[in-house]
């Protein structure tokens, strides 16, 4: 390769020397010819003609790459493309936080009846009641009236030997009395634990049978006692009873306010 480059350089050099000799011969003036002067001499400048046998030089080695140019401006948006096909479903994501409860929906249709349940325990019923009548025509004053004619006293909470009702089931009770009045005026009172709860007075009308009555509702605690008695002098003991006329005293539990043992029901 070096030999080829040396040969080419020698060839170019020899060609250049040949061209220079021809130019020198044409420009040398003949010593015997006169030299022109004047205006003609001023219009013939010294022009050097190119070498007729000139050859181009050997191409040089390529230069280094230039620095990259700046980025060009963004082009205009192209037309909207057609909708592509749906991609494959992605993996299931993590569960998000619970949202705010929505509004209450409309009421649904009634469901089908369920299976019949087992039979429950029998409800506890609290019973306490009595109803009694008078057998003696004229009771003694200022002592409990003994109503010995029993209409109902299954729980035996009324004691006909003392004429008093004794509370076993605490709660609210109703008491009433209906008395036949004959021969004398009547003053009667309902007692609760030696305290008068209510009074009733009836004035007897001659040759006529009269009626006196009263009723009340109050609360009793276990052990409280209730009875009816004539108050005042003996002249106000006109309570009467025979085979055609009755004088009665009754009472019963409206509703209890606490549980009691089975033995007290």
Order of alpha helices (4+ residues) and beta strands (2+ residues): alpha-alpha-beta-beta-beta-beta-beta-beta-beta-beta-beta-beta
